[in-house]
């Protein structure tokens, strides 16, 4: 069991390596700032439960408003020096931290599996994705550039303008439970290389691996106060981060309804925000598609992480010419995705699917499925909790495929955050695109086809932040990722994400 304290700032202590015979300075400091790991002002701790069996995976402090204010103050103080730190030095610290993460990969993946519920091979993939993203941003640290702008001569001979890139200041990263480490990296990477300091609020149910990674950052030499982690309820820790005027930048990933509340809370202080919110991603399969590849893309795209992903395939739209054939292939593939103890090995030819993260998540998809069935939908695969008595203490649910789904049921009108896939039949690409766009969300989408013309039509006309062509729904670190409509504001991933952590200041030089 892992028991952690919160990381809040640091305190000055005598440097045991200080040499009084030499001049004191940056290379010979008399005192050094030591990171502080602390309990909460409340004195209370929260248990972190394993979704697979209900056991206690660890405990963390239950943070208070006072704890958050301490962290914000520490981040504000650290910003004064971190913003002046050489870009290469920032990158070197990140690279060293990622080396430590890779050296502790097995421990981190096991910890993530226990607190989140995903199988170790999925957890391992998430940690690798985190490292890749942080490496990507470390490589960009020295590439941040401003610009020189020619100005009209009528405004002054030889006058010119400059665009200066400056860090924003103290940033808040509010991270969800479904991919707590990957989505930590999409916020932490661009923030740190741009010279900002960060206060992280991990999800209340998945803080353990985040705190362990914070330890590794401190071991790598990240100055105290640059990264702070405060655990506790969103109603206290999260709310203070949203409302505190010292925090200038909010990055939030979560549900669309919560995103609205984030916007409202951040508005009075005019905070800069990015919101990566919910989705109802369509996957369109045309008659000329490689059906075997599309089935594999659909199976992984819907049931990876037990379907708990914002960019998961949430609506399968099949052309009528391949509808029956594709369904049979998908059903056979889905049956081999078997729910069970994440630490157990599935039989040959099978893939392991872990539990849903909480009892609420399972109850929500059960309610959505029951609503669809009551309105005429048919379950052709799965549709219930596993009967294995050994799984009774976990939040398991079978991978489920549903057909004849009415448009007014919850499987269509709500985001389905679990392993339930509604399937629809269309007779043309135009009909498929219209159906894809008939939703309040617009995060991801995909089309599977051999036609370049159909591919470009889908890219142009589907209202989504990303369209994959013959590709699994996956967030690449090299490309910007964000949504339209109710799926969010702004972008994470890619070089574009760094711009959200920088202020563009104009300067005019004249009279020289």
C-alpha positions in Angstrom: 0.0 0.0 0.0 1.3 3.5 -0.9 0.9 6.3 1.6 1.9 9.8 0.3 2.1 13.3 1.5 1.4 16.4 -0.6 4.1 18.3 -2.3 3.9 22.0 -1.4 6.8 24.4 -2.0 10.0 24.1 0.0 11.9 25.5 2.9 15.4 26.9 3.2 18.0 24.8 5.0 21.7 24.9 5.5 23.7 23.5 2.6 25.9 20.6 3.9 28.2 21.2 0.9 28.7 24.9 1.5 32.3 25.9 1.6 32.8 29.1 3.7 36.3 29.5 2.2 34.8 30.2 -1.2 32.6 33.1 -2.3 28.9 32.3 -1.7 26.9 32.2 -4.9 24.8 30.0 -7.3 27.5 27.4 -7.4 28.3 27.6 -3.7 25.0 28.4 -1.9 24.9 28.8 1.8 21.4 27.6 2.0 19.3 25.4 -0.3 15.6 25.1 -0.9 14.4 21.7 0.1 11.0 20.4 -1.2 8.4 20.0 1.5 6.2 16.9 1.7 3.4 17.7 4.1 0.2 16.5 5.6 -3.0 18.5 5.2 -4.1 21.3 7.5 -7.2 19.2 8.1 -5.1 16.3 9.5 -7.4 13.9 7.6 -6.4 11.3 5.0 -8.4 9.7 2.2 -8.2 6.1 1.1 -7.6 5.2 -2.5 -9.6 2.1 -3.5 -8.6 -0.5 -6.1 -11.6 -0.7 -8.6 -10.7 -4.3 -9.3 -11.5 -5.6 -5.8 -12.2 -2.8 -3.4 -8.9 -3.1 -1.5 -7.1 0.0 -0.3 -4.3 0.9 -2.7 -3.0 3.8 -0.6 -3.8 6.9 1.3 -3.3 10.7 0.7 -3.9 13.9 2.7 -7.3 15.5 2.4 -6.3 19.0 1.3 -7.9 22.2 2.4 -8.2 25.7 1.0 -5.3 26.7 3.2 -3.2 24.0 1.7 -4.0 25.2 -1.8 -3.1 28.8 -0.9 0.3 27.6 0.5 0.9 25.8 -2.8 0.0 28.8 -4.9 2.2 31.0 -2.8 5.1 28.6 -3.2 4.5 28.5 -7.0 4.4 32.2 -7.2 7.7 32.6 -5.3 9.4 29.9 -7.4 8.2 31.6 -10.6 10.5 34.5 -10.0 13.6 32.3 -10.6 12.1 29.5 -12.8 11.1 32.0 -15.5 14.7 33.2 -15.7 16.2 29.7 -15.9 17.9 28.8 -19.2 15.7 26.8 -21.5 18.4 24.1 -21.8 18.5 23.7 -18.1 14.7 23.3 -17.9 14.9 20.7 -20.6 17.8 18.9 -18.8 15.7 18.6 -15.6 12.7 17.2 -17.5 15.0 14.7 -19.4 16.6 13.6 -16.1 13.1 13.1 -14.5 12.0 11.1 -17.5 15.1 8.9 -17.1 14.0 8.2 -13.6 10.5 7.5 -14.7 11.7 4.9 -17.2 14.0 3.4 -14.5 10.9 3.0 -12.3 8.5 2.0 -15.0 7.3 -1.3 -13.5 6.6 0.2 -10.1 4.7 3.1 -11.7 2.6 0.9 -14.0 1.7 -1.4 -11.1 0.7 1.6 -8.9 -1.4 3.1 -11.8 -3.1 -0.3 -12.4 -4.0 -0.6 -8.7 -5.5 2.9 -8.3 -7.2 3.2 -11.7 -8.1 -0.4 -12.5 -6.6 -0.7 -16.0 -4.5 -3.8 -16.7 -0.7 -3.4 -16.3 -0.1 -3.5 -20.0 -2.4 -0.6 -20.5 -0.9 1.2 -17.5 2.6 0.6 -18.9 1.5 2.1 -22.3 0.2 5.2 -20.5 3.5 5.8 -18.7 5.4 5.4 -21.9 3.0 7.9 -23.6 3.7 10.3 -20.7 7.5 10.0 -21.2 7.2 10.4 -24.9 5.2 13.6 -24.5 7.5 15.1 -21.9 10.5 14.2 -24.1 8.7 16.0 -26.9 8.2 19.2 -24.9 11.7 19.1 -23.5 13.0 19.2 -27.1 10.9 22.3 -27.7 12.2 24.2 -24.7 14.9 26.0 -26.6 12.8 26.5 -29.7 10.4 29.2 -28.3 11.0 32.3 -30.4 9.5 35.7 -30.8 9.6 37.9 -33.9 10.8 41.1 -35.4 8.1 43.1 -37.3 8.7 45.8 -39.8 6.6 48.9 -39.2 5.4 51.7 -41.5 8.1 54.3 -42.0 5.6 57.1 -41.5 5.6 56.1 -37.8 9.3 56.8 -37.6 12.4 56.1 -39.5 14.0 52.7 -38.7 11.3 51.9 -36.2 10.5 48.2 -35.8 8.3 46.0 -33.6 9.1 42.9 -31.6 6.9 40.1 -30.3 8.2 38.8 -27.0 7.1 35.5 -25.6 6.7 35.5 -21.8 5.5 32.8 -19.4 2.0 33.3 -17.9 2.9 32.6 -14.3 1.3 30.2 -11.8 -0.8 27.6 -13.7 -3.3 25.0 -12.4 -3.5 21.5 -13.8 -6.8 19.8 -13.0 -6.4 16.2 -14.1 -9.0 13.4 -14.5 -9.0 9.8 -13.4 -9.2 7.9 -16.7 -5.7 8.7 -18.0 -4.2 10.5 -15.0 -0.6 10.4 -16.1 -0.9 11.0 -19.8 -3.2 14.0 -19.1 -0.8 15.2 -16.4 1.9 15.3 -19.1 -0.2 17.3 -21.6 -0.4 20.1 -19.0 2.9 19.8 -17.2 5.2 19.6 -20.3 4.3 22.8 -22.1 3.8 24.7 -18.8 7.3 23.9 -17.5 9.3 24.5 -20.7 7.6 27.9 -21.1 8.9 29.0 -17.7 5.7 28.6 -15.7 5.1 27.0 -12.3 2.3 24.5 -11.7 -0.1 23.4 -9.0 -1.5 20.0 -9.8 -4.8 18.7 -8.5 -5.0 15.0 -9.4 -8.4 13.3 -9.4 -9.5 12.3 -5.9 -9.4 8.6 -6.9 -6.1 8.5 -8.8 -3.4 10.6 -7.0 -0.8 8.0 -6.1 1.2 7.7 -9.3 1.1 11.4 -9.8 2.7 11.9 -6.3 5.3 9.3 -7.1 6.2 11.0 -10.3 6.5 14.3 -8.4 9.0 12.6 -6.2 11.1 11.7 -9.2 10.9 15.3 -10.5 12.3 16.5 -7.2 15.0 13.8 -7.3 15.9 15.1 -10.8 16.6 18.5 -9.4 13.4 20.4 -10.2 13.4 23.4 -7.9 11.0 23.4 -4.9 7.8 25.3 -5.7 8.0 24.8 -9.4 5.7 21.7 -9.2 3.2 21.4 -6.3 0.6 18.6 -5.9 -2.4 19.1 -3.6 -4.8 16.2 -3.1 -8.4 16.6 -2.0 -11.9 17.2 -3.1 -12.7 19.3 -6.2 -15.1 21.3 -4.2 -12.3 22.7 -2.1 -8.9 22.2 -3.8 -10.2 22.6 -7.3 -12.5 25.5 -6.5 -9.7 27.5 -4.8 -7.4 27.0 -7.8 -10.2 28.3 -10.1 -11.0 31.3 -8.0 -7.6 32.4 -6.5 -6.4 35.5 -8.4 -2.7 34.5 -8.3 -3.4 31.5 -10.6 -3.4 32.9 -14.1 -3.9 29.8 -16.2 -6.3 26.8 -15.8 -5.9 23.5 -17.8 -8.9 21.2 -17.1 -9.8 17.8 -18.5 -13.2 16.3 -17.6 -16.9 16.2 -18.3 -18.5 19.0 -20.3 -20.9 19.9 -17.5 -18.0 20.4 -15.2 -16.2 22.4 -17.9 -19.0 24.9 -17.8 -18.6 25.4 -14.1 -14.8 25.8 -14.6 -15.5 28.6 -17.1 -17.9 30.3 -14.7 -15.5 30.1 -11.7 -12.5 31.3 -13.8 -14.4 34.2 -15.4 -14.3 36.8 -12.6 -10.5 36.9 -12.7 -10.3 36.6 -16.5 -8.1 33.5 -16.2 -6.8 31.9 -19.4 -8.3 28.4 -19.8 -8.2 25.3 -21.9 -10.9 22.7 -21.5 -10.6 19.2 -22.9 -14.1 17.9 -22.4 -16.4 15.1 -23.4 -17.0 13.5 -26.8 -19.3 11.2 -28.7 -16.8 10.2 -31.4 -18.2 8.7 -34.5 -16.5 6.0 -36.5 -17.7 5.7 -40.1 -17.0 2.5 -42.1 -17.5 2.6 -45.9 -17.9 -0.4 -48.2 -14.4 -0.1 -49.6 -12.7 -0.2 -46.2 -10.3 -2.8 -45.0 -12.8 -4.5 -42.7 -10.3 -6.5 -40.7 -8.3 -3.4 -39.8 -11.5 -1.4 -39.1 -12.8 -4.1 -36.8 -9.5 -4.1 -34.8 -9.6 -0.3 -34.7 -13.1 -0.3 -33.4 -12.5 -3.0 -30.8 -9.5 -1.2 -29.3 -11.1 2.2 -29.9 -14.2 1.4 -27.9 -13.1 -1.1 -25.2 -9.5 0.1 -24.3 -9.5 1.3 -20.7 -13.0 -0.2 -20.4 -14.3 2.4 -22.7 -13.4 5.2 -20.4 -11.8 7.7 -22.8 -12.9 11.0 -24.2 -11.7 10.0 -27.7 -13.1 6.5 -27.6 -15.3 5.3 -30.4 -18.7 6.0 -29.0 -20.9 5.7 -32.2 -20.2 3.1 -34.9 -21.8 4.2 -38.3 -21.7 1.4 -40.9 -22.6 1.6 -44.6 -25.5 -0.8 -45.3 -23.5 -2.7 -47.9 -21.1 -4.1 -45.2 -23.3 -3.7 -42.1 -24.1 -7.4 -41.5 -20.6 -8.7 -42.3 -18.9 -6.1 -40.2 -21.2 -6.7 -37.2 -20.4 -10.4 -37.3 -16.7 -9.8 -37.4 -16.9 -7.2 -34.6 -19.0 -9.4 -32.4 -16.4 -12.2 -32.7 -13.6 -9.8 -31.9 -15.5 -8.3 -29.0 -16.1 -11.7 -27.3 -12.3 -12.1 -27.1 -12.1 -8.9 -25.0 -12.6 -10.5 -21.6 -13.3 -8.5 -18.3 -11.3 -9.8 -15.4 -8.7 -9.1 -12.7 -6.3 -6.7 -14.3 -3.3 -8.6 -12.9 -4.5 -12.0 -14.3 -3.3 -13.3 -17.7 -6.1 -14.0 -20.2 -6.2 -17.1 -22.3 -4.3 -17.2 -25.6 -6.1 -15.0 -28.2 -7.9 -12.9 -25.6 -7.4 -9.4 -24.3 -7.9 -8.4 -20.7 -10.4 -5.6 -19.9 -10.3 -4.2 -16.4 -13.2 -2.9 -14.4 -14.9 0.5 -14.6 -13.3 3.0 -12.3 -16.2 3.5 -9.9 -19.6 2.0 -9.0 -21.1 5.2 -10.3 -19.5 4.7 -13.8 -21.0 1.2 -14.0 -24.4 2.3 -12.8 -24.4 5.1 -15.3 -23.8 2.9 -18.3 -26.3 0.3 -17.0 -28.9 3.1 -16.9 -28.0 4.3 -20.4 -28.3 0.8 -21.8 -31.6 0.0 -20.0 -33.0 3.2 -21.4 -32.0 2.2 -25.0 -33.4 -1.3 -24.6 -36.7 0.1 -23.2 -37.0 2.1 -26.4 -36.4 -0.8 -28.8 -32.6 -1.3 -29.0 -31.2 -4.8 -29.1 -28.1 -6.1 -27.3 -26.2 -8.5 -29.5 -23.2 -9.0 -27.3 -22.5 -8.5 -23.6 -24.9 -6.2 -21.8 -24.4 -7.3 -18.2 -22.0 -7.8 -15.3 -19.8 -10.9 -15.5 -21.2 -13.9 -13.7 -17.8 -14.9 -12.3 -18.1 -14.8 -8.5 -14.4 -13.9 -8.2 -15.2 -10.5 -9.8 -18.1 -9.5 -7.5 -16.1 -7.0 -5.5 -14.9 -5.1 -8.7 -16.8 -2.8 -11.0 -16.8 -5.0 -14.0 -19.1 -4.9 -17.1 -19.0 -7.0 -20.3 -18.1 -5.4 -23.6 -21.4 -4.6 -25.2 -22.7 -4.0 -28.7 -26.2 -2.5 -29.3 -28.1 -2.3 -32.6 -31.5 -0.7 -33.6 -30.7 2.2 -31.4 -33.3 5.1 -31.4 -32.0 8.6 -31.7 -33.8 9.8 -28.5 -32.2 7.3 -26.1 -29.4 8.1 -23.6 -26.8 6.1 -25.6 -27.1 8.8 -28.2 -27.9 12.0 -26.2 -25.4 11.4 -23.5 -21.7 10.7 -23.5 -21.2 6.9 -22.9 -18.2 6.5 -20.7 -17.9 2.8 -20.6 -17.8 -0.4 -22.8 -21.1 0.0 -24.6 -21.1 0.6 -28.3 -24.3 1.7 -30.2 -24.3 0.8 -34.0 -26.1 2.6 -36.8 -26.8 1.8 -40.5 -26.6 4.4 -43.3 -26.9 4.3 -47.1 -24.4 7.0 -48.0 -21.4 9.1 -46.8 -23.6 12.2 -46.7 -26.0 10.4 -44.3 -23.1 9.2 -42.2 -21.6 12.7 -41.9 -25.0 14.2 -41.0 -25.4 11.6 -38.3 -21.8 12.2 -37.1 -22.5 15.9 -36.7 -25.9 15.4 -35.0 -24.5 15.8 -31.5 -23.6 18.5 -29.1 -20.0 17.3 -29.0 -17.1 17.5 -31.5 -13.9 15.9 -30.2 -12.7 13.1 -32.4 -14.0 11.2 -35.4 -12.8 8.6 -37.9 -13.5 7.3 -41.4 -12.4 4.0 -42.7 -12.2 3.9 -46.5 -9.9 3.4 -49.5 -11.3 6.5 -51.2 -9.1 9.6 -51.0 -12.1 11.7 -52.0 -14.3 10.3 -49.2 -11.5 10.8 -46.8 -11.1 14.5 -47.6 -14.8 15.0 -47.6 -15.0 13.6 -44.1 -12.1 15.7 -42.9 -13.7 18.8 -44.3 -17.3 18.2 -43.2 -17.2 16.4 -39.9 -17.5 18.8 -37.0 -14.7 17.5 -34.8 -11.3 18.6 -33.5 -9.6 15.6 -35.1 -10.5 13.2 -37.9 -8.5 10.0 -38.2 -8.5 8.2 -41.6 -8.0 4.4 -41.4 -6.4 4.9 -38.0 -7.1 4.1 -34.3 -8.4 7.0 -32.3 -5.2 8.1 -30.6 -3.8 11.4 -29.3 -0.4 12.0 -30.8 1.9 14.3 -28.9 3.1 15.8 -32.2 -0.4 17.1 -33.2 -2.8 19.6 -31.5 -5.7 17.9 -29.9 -8.9 19.7 -28.9 -12.6 19.8 -29.5 -15.3 22.0 -31.0 -18.8 22.7 -29.7 -19.3 21.2 -26.2 -16.0 19.3 -26.4 -13.8 22.1 -25.2 -11.8 25.2 -25.8 -8.2 25.4 -26.8 -5.7 22.6 -27.6 -3.3 20.3 -25.8 -0.5 18.2 -27.5 1.7 19.5 -30.3 3.8 22.7 -30.4 0.5 24.6 -30.5 -0.1 23.8 -26.8 2.9 25.8 -25.7 1.3 29.0 -27.0 -1.4 28.6 -24.3 1.3 28.9 -21.6 2.9 32.1 -23.1 1.9 35.7 -23.3 2.7 37.6 -26.5 3.9 41.1 -25.6 4.4 43.7 -28.3 7.4 46.1 -28.2 8.1 49.0 -30.4 11.7 50.3 -30.9 12.1 53.8 -32.4 14.3 56.9 -32.3 17.6 55.0 -32.6 
